[in-house]
């Protein structure tokens, strides 16, 4: 059984806390590793190391910093199979999807290394003679990244790559549910000789380690990917020092299917978007609005599609579509929400309960619900499981209104062959991202950002990098 230590100031050190958390395989409920709960002292040591190394790190040429990101990409690719197996085991993420996450993470480090020559300022014309106004982009200092359990390895790269290329140093707090892959990466980066203190990993609960990192005056920016509740706690902690926060939080993504849509494409995209990683993805479709004239046809097609979804162990050779949920707590939450929807009058067309064929693990059936109403919990609150409620609408504006009737605003989608309709919807939908005639999934060169309670700031692309920069203006008068 593996037991991880904290990675602080370039080396692994024992936690100052003796308590540990058991990390389980969600498919088998077997213990995979022991993770230190971590302490406030651990967090302080990591912040000290990051702060002490930051000036030297930012003083490197950006292209030198990029070299370390390229090395990280290379070492991921050299260990891609073992990392994917670790990821699949700790999360119950089917092995094919786990491999995609590992490979895209390597690409992400290379992508951000390419920004070394593209961090730009401006020269602004002055109102005075013989004066130039220089606008510089400068690092913030110490960046703290608090990771989720659903895409821990990729989101780690989102925070580390953007932090380091811009001259910040970094402290990462892995998820207490799925820390193994991230901590194995910490073991690998010892080999690339990145300067001590530049990148630190502190395991521990968000309520202890995450809170200490968020409250510290040494922290310059906190980037959290997690629940709305976690985001609210980080914002409260950050308020003590007016620390910048960048938050990607929950979602309740609507998909609108119009009568003139390619129905086969829509069904495949919606189902793919819902069952990826057993529905535990914040930007994937969580509710579907279907135009009344095609509602019954669409329902027949999506029912047939949902019945074909294969649910097996994450390592199955049968190439399953999804596997177990990540934890018993997550299984209980999904179960309770579906049972409540039934009591409110929802009709179950597919699934609707825990998977009966498994004696162990946190498996839940792919579930399709109809006869739901806009004010039901299953429509308004994030399920984060393989559950899809379907409603009908009469006009596009009615569908847009129902889609916008949510406290979340991360992603949305529309399916139609009419250009005017999709552009009207894209303009009116109150979401950071809208996907047209495709599944919900972002690109690394885009900008992944939520509106309303789905977050502040964002990640990916040029604008994601700029989250980790602050502006300095210099007025240069000369004779």
C-alpha positions in Angstrom: 0.0 0.0 0.0 1.3 3.5 -0.9 1.7 6.2 1.7 2.4 9.7 0.5 4.4 12.4 2.2 4.2 16.1 1.6 6.3 17.6 -1.2 7.7 20.8 0.1 10.8 22.8 -0.9 12.0 20.3 -3.5 11.8 17.1 -1.3 9.3 14.8 0.4 8.9 15.4 4.1 6.7 13.8 6.7 3.5 15.7 7.6 3.5 17.4 10.9 0.2 15.6 11.4 0.2 11.9 12.1 -3.4 11.4 11.0 -4.1 9.8 7.6 -7.0 9.3 5.2 -7.6 6.0 3.4 -7.9 6.4 -0.4 -10.3 3.8 -1.8 -10.8 2.2 -5.2 -14.5 3.2 -5.9 -15.1 0.0 -7.9 -13.8 -2.5 -5.3 -13.8 -0.4 -2.1 -10.2 -1.6 -1.5 -7.7 0.7 0.1 -5.2 2.0 -2.4 -3.1 4.4 -0.3 -2.8 6.5 2.8 -2.8 10.2 2.5 -1.7 12.6 5.3 -4.6 14.7 6.6 -2.1 17.6 6.7 -1.9 20.5 9.1 -1.8 24.3 9.2 2.0 23.9 9.8 2.4 21.9 6.6 0.6 24.7 4.7 2.8 27.3 6.2 6.0 25.5 5.3 4.9 25.1 1.7 4.0 28.8 1.5 7.3 29.8 3.0 9.2 27.7 0.4 7.1 29.1 -2.4 7.6 32.7 -1.2 11.3 32.3 -0.7 11.9 30.9 -4.2 9.5 33.3 -6.1 11.9 36.2 -6.7 14.6 34.0 -8.2 12.0 32.1 -10.3 10.4 35.2 -11.8 13.9 36.6 -12.6 14.5 33.7 -15.0 13.8 34.4 -18.6 10.3 33.1 -19.5 11.8 30.8 -22.0 13.9 29.2 -19.2 10.7 28.7 -17.2 9.1 27.2 -20.3 11.9 24.6 -20.4 10.7 23.1 -17.1 7.1 22.9 -18.4 8.4 21.0 -21.5 10.2 18.6 -19.1 7.0 18.1 -17.2 5.2 17.2 -20.4 7.9 14.8 -21.4 8.0 13.0 -18.0 4.2 12.6 -18.2 4.5 11.0 -21.6 7.3 8.7 -20.4 5.0 7.5 -17.6 1.6 7.8 -19.4 0.5 4.2 -18.9 1.3 4.0 -15.2 -0.3 7.4 -14.5 -3.5 6.4 -16.3 -3.7 3.2 -14.3 -3.3 5.1 -11.0 -6.0 7.7 -12.1 -8.4 5.0 -13.1 -8.0 3.1 -9.9 -8.5 6.0 -7.5 -11.5 7.5 -9.4 -13.2 4.7 -11.2 -12.6 6.6 -14.4 -12.7 4.1 -17.3 -9.1 3.5 -18.4 -9.6 5.0 -21.9 -10.8 8.3 -20.5 -8.1 8.2 -17.8 -5.5 7.8 -20.6 -7.0 10.8 -22.4 -6.7 12.9 -19.3 -3.0 12.0 -18.8 -2.2 12.7 -22.5 -4.1 16.0 -22.6 -2.3 17.1 -19.4 1.1 16.6 -21.1 -0.2 18.7 -24.1 -1.3 21.3 -21.7 2.2 21.8 -20.2 3.6 22.1 -23.7 0.9 24.5 -24.7 1.6 26.9 -21.9 5.3 26.6 -22.4 4.6 28.2 -25.8 3.4 31.4 -24.0 7.0 32.2 -23.0 7.4 34.6 -25.9 3.8 35.8 -25.8 3.4 37.5 -22.4 2.9 41.0 -23.6 2.5 44.6 -22.2 1.7 47.8 -24.0 3.2 51.3 -24.7 0.6 54.0 -24.3 0.9 57.5 -25.7 1.3 60.1 -22.9 -0.4 63.5 -22.8 3.0 65.0 -22.0 6.0 65.6 -24.2 9.0 63.3 -23.8 7.1 60.7 -21.7 6.2 57.1 -22.4 3.7 55.1 -20.4 4.7 51.4 -20.2 2.2 48.8 -19.1 3.9 45.7 -17.8 2.4 42.3 -16.9 4.0 41.0 -13.6 3.5 37.8 -11.6 1.3 38.0 -8.6 3.6 36.0 -6.3 2.6 32.7 -4.7 -0.3 30.9 -6.4 -2.4 28.3 -4.5 -4.2 25.7 -6.5 -7.0 23.7 -4.8 -7.9 20.6 -6.8 -11.2 18.7 -7.4 -11.5 14.9 -7.5 -13.1 14.6 -10.9 -10.2 15.7 -13.2 -7.4 16.1 -10.7 -4.5 15.6 -13.0 -5.6 17.9 -15.8 -6.8 20.6 -13.4 -3.5 20.4 -11.6 -1.8 21.3 -14.9 -4.3 24.2 -15.4 -3.1 25.8 -12.2 0.6 24.8 -12.3 1.3 25.6 -15.9 -0.3 29.1 -15.9 1.3 29.9 -12.6 4.8 28.9 -13.4 5.1 30.3 -17.0 4.1 33.7 -15.7 6.7 33.7 -12.9 4.6 32.7 -9.9 5.5 29.9 -7.6 2.9 27.4 -6.6 1.4 25.4 -3.8 -1.0 22.6 -4.7 -3.6 21.1 -2.4 -4.8 17.8 -4.0 -8.2 16.4 -3.5 -8.7 14.3 -0.4 -10.6 11.7 -2.5 -8.3 11.4 -5.5 -4.7 12.6 -4.6 -2.7 9.6 -5.9 -2.0 10.6 -9.5 -1.0 14.1 -8.5 1.3 12.9 -5.8 2.9 10.4 -8.2 3.6 13.3 -10.5 5.3 15.1 -7.6 7.6 12.1 -7.3 8.4 12.3 -11.0 9.2 16.0 -11.0 12.1 15.4 -8.6 13.9 14.1 -11.6 13.7 17.4 -13.6 15.5 19.5 -11.0 13.1 22.3 -10.9 14.4 24.8 -8.3 13.4 23.9 -4.7 10.2 25.7 -3.5 8.9 26.6 -6.9 6.3 23.8 -6.9 4.9 22.3 -3.7 2.2 19.7 -3.0 0.5 19.6 0.4 -2.1 16.8 1.0 -4.9 17.4 3.4 -8.5 18.3 3.9 -9.8 21.6 2.4 -11.1 22.6 5.8 -7.6 22.5 7.2 -4.9 22.8 4.5 -7.1 24.6 2.0 -8.3 27.0 4.6 -4.8 27.8 5.9 -3.5 28.4 2.3 -6.5 30.7 1.6 -6.2 32.8 4.7 -2.4 33.3 4.5 -1.1 36.8 3.6 1.7 35.1 1.7 -0.8 33.8 -0.9 -1.2 36.1 -3.9 -4.0 34.2 -5.8 -6.1 31.2 -5.0 -7.5 29.1 -7.8 -10.1 26.6 -6.7 -12.1 24.1 -8.8 -14.9 22.6 -6.7 -18.4 23.1 -5.3 -20.2 26.4 -4.8 -19.9 25.8 -1.0 -16.1 25.3 -1.3 -15.9 28.5 -3.4 -17.8 30.5 -0.8 -15.5 29.3 2.0 -12.4 30.2 -0.1 -13.8 33.7 -0.8 -14.5 34.2 2.9 -11.0 33.2 3.8 -9.4 35.2 1.0 -11.3 38.3 2.1 -9.1 38.8 5.2 -6.2 39.8 2.9 -8.2 40.8 -0.2 -6.5 37.9 -2.0 -7.4 37.4 -5.6 -9.6 34.3 -6.3 -10.3 32.4 -9.5 -13.1 29.9 -9.1 -14.6 27.2 -11.2 -17.6 25.9 -9.4 -20.7 23.9 -10.1 -23.0 23.8 -13.1 -26.5 22.7 -14.2 -25.9 22.8 -18.0 -29.0 22.9 -20.2 -29.2 21.4 -23.7 -31.8 22.8 -26.0 -33.0 20.5 -28.9 -35.0 22.2 -31.6 -37.4 20.6 -34.1 -35.0 21.2 -37.0 -32.0 19.6 -35.2 -30.2 16.6 -36.5 -31.7 14.3 -33.9 -29.2 11.5 -34.1 -26.4 14.0 -33.6 -28.2 15.6 -30.7 -29.0 12.3 -28.9 -25.4 11.1 -29.3 -24.0 14.4 -28.1 -26.3 14.7 -25.1 -25.8 11.1 -23.9 -22.0 11.3 -24.4 -22.0 14.6 -22.5 -24.0 13.1 -19.6 -22.4 9.8 -19.0 -18.7 10.8 -19.4 -17.1 9.9 -16.1 -20.4 8.7 -14.8 -21.9 12.2 -15.1 -19.4 13.7 -12.6 -18.4 16.6 -14.8 -19.5 20.2 -14.0 -19.8 21.3 -17.6 -21.7 18.4 -19.1 -25.5 18.4 -19.9 -27.6 18.0 -16.8 -31.1 18.9 -18.2 -32.6 18.7 -21.7 -35.3 20.9 -23.2 -36.9 19.4 -26.4 -39.3 21.2 -28.8 -42.8 19.7 -28.4 -43.2 18.6 -32.0 -40.3 16.2 -31.7 -40.4 15.5 -28.0 -41.8 11.9 -28.3 -39.4 11.0 -31.1 -36.4 12.4 -29.3 -37.5 10.5 -26.1 -37.7 7.2 -27.9 -34.3 7.7 -29.5 -32.6 8.8 -26.3 -34.2 6.0 -24.3 -32.8 3.5 -26.7 -29.4 5.1 -26.5 -29.3 5.2 -22.7 -30.2 1.5 -22.6 -27.0 0.7 -24.6 -24.7 2.3 -22.1 -22.2 -0.3 -20.7 -21.4 0.1 -17.0 -18.4 -2.0 -15.7 -15.2 -1.9 -13.7 -12.9 0.9 -14.9 -10.3 -1.6 -16.1 -12.7 -3.8 -18.0 -11.5 -5.0 -21.4 -15.1 -4.5 -22.7 -14.5 -0.8 -23.2 -17.3 0.3 -20.9 -18.9 3.8 -21.3 -18.8 4.5 -17.6 -18.0 2.9 -14.3 -18.7 3.6 -10.6 -19.3 6.9 -8.9 -16.3 8.2 -7.0 -17.5 7.6 -3.4 -20.3 6.3 -1.2 -21.2 9.9 -0.4 -21.6 10.7 -4.1 -23.7 7.5 -4.6 -25.9 8.4 -1.7 -26.4 11.9 -3.0 -27.4 10.8 -6.5 -29.7 8.1 -5.1 -31.5 10.6 -2.8 -32.0 13.1 -5.6 -33.6 10.6 -7.9 -35.8 9.2 -5.2 -37.0 12.7 -4.4 -37.7 13.3 -8.1 -39.8 10.2 -8.2 -41.8 11.5 -5.1 -42.3 14.8 -7.0 -43.8 12.9 -9.9 -40.9 12.2 -12.3 -41.2 9.1 -14.4 -38.2 6.9 -14.8 -37.7 5.7 -18.4 -34.2 4.1 -17.9 -32.4 3.2 -14.7 -33.4 5.0 -11.6 -31.5 3.1 -8.9 -28.2 1.7 -7.9 -26.8 -0.9 -10.3 -28.0 -4.3 -9.0 -25.3 -6.4 -10.8 -22.4 -5.2 -8.5 -21.8 -6.5 -5.0 -19.2 -3.9 -4.3 -18.5 -0.4 -5.4 -20.5 2.8 -5.9 -22.3 2.0 -9.1 -25.5 3.8 -10.3 -27.4 3.1 -13.4 -27.6 5.5 -16.3 -30.9 7.2 -15.6 -33.4 9.0 -17.9 -36.3 11.0 -16.3 -39.4 12.5 -17.9 -42.5 14.2 -16.5 -40.3 16.7 -14.7 -41.1 20.4 -14.0 -38.9 23.5 -14.0 -39.2 24.0 -10.2 -38.1 20.4 -9.3 -34.9 19.9 -7.4 -33.7 17.5 -10.2 -33.9 20.5 -12.7 -32.6 23.2 -10.4 -29.8 21.5 -8.4 -26.6 19.9 -9.6 -26.8 16.1 -9.6 -23.2 15.2 -10.6 -24.2 11.7 -11.6 -25.5 9.8 -14.7 -29.0 11.3 -14.5 -30.7 13.1 -17.3 -34.2 14.8 -16.9 -36.0 15.8 -20.1 -38.6 18.5 -20.5 -40.6 19.9 -23.6 -40.9 23.5 -24.8 -43.0 25.4 -27.3 -40.9 28.3 -28.4 -37.2 28.9 -28.5 -37.5 31.9 -26.2 -39.4 29.7 -23.7 -36.5 27.2 -23.8 -33.9 30.0 -23.3 -35.9 31.4 -20.4 -36.0 28.0 -18.7 -32.4 27.4 -19.4 -31.5 30.7 -17.8 -33.7 29.9 -14.8 -30.7 28.7 -12.8 -28.2 29.9 -10.2 -25.5 28.4 -12.3 -24.0 29.6 -15.6 -21.1 27.4 -16.7 -22.0 25.7 -20.0 -25.0 25.3 -22.3 -25.8 23.9 -25.7 -28.3 24.1 -28.5 -29.0 21.8 -31.4 -30.5 23.2 -34.6 -29.8 23.5 -38.3 -31.0 27.1 -38.3 -28.2 29.6 -38.1 -30.4 32.4 -36.9 -31.8 30.2 -34.0 -28.4 29.1 -32.8 -26.9 32.6 -32.9 -30.0 34.0 -31.1 -29.6 31.4 -28.4 -25.9 31.9 -28.1 -26.5 35.6 -27.5 -29.2 35.1 -24.9 -28.0 32.1 -22.9 -26.5 33.3 -19.6 -23.6 31.0 -19.6 -19.8 31.3 -19.9 -19.8 28.7 -22.7 -22.4 27.6 -25.4 -21.8 24.6 -27.6 -23.6 24.4 -30.9 -24.5 21.0 -32.3 -21.8 19.2 -30.3 -21.1 17.7 -26.9 -20.1 19.8 -23.9 -16.3 19.8 -23.6 -13.9 22.7 -23.8 -10.5 23.2 -25.7 -7.3 24.1 -24.0 -6.9 27.2 -26.2 -10.4 28.5 -25.3 -11.4 30.1 -22.1 -13.3 28.0 -19.5 -15.2 30.4 -17.3 -18.5 30.3 -15.5 -21.1 33.0 -14.9 -23.3 33.5 -11.8 -22.6 30.9 -9.1 -20.5 28.9 -11.5 -17.4 30.9 -10.7 -15.1 33.9 -11.1 -12.3 34.3 -13.6 -11.4 31.3 -15.7 -8.8 29.0 -17.2 -7.2 28.0 -20.5 -5.8 29.9 -23.4 -4.4 33.4 -23.2 -7.0 34.7 -20.9 -6.5 31.8 -18.5 -2.8 32.7 -18.3 -3.6 36.4 -17.6 -5.4 35.3 -14.4 -1.9 34.9 -12.9 -0.6 38.3 -13.9 -1.1 41.7 -12.5 -0.6 45.1 -14.2 2.2 47.5 -13.4 2.2 50.9 -15.1 5.4 53.0 -15.4 5.4 56.6 -16.4 8.9 57.3 -17.9 9.7 61.1 -18.3 12.9 61.9 -20.1 14.8 65.1 -21.1 
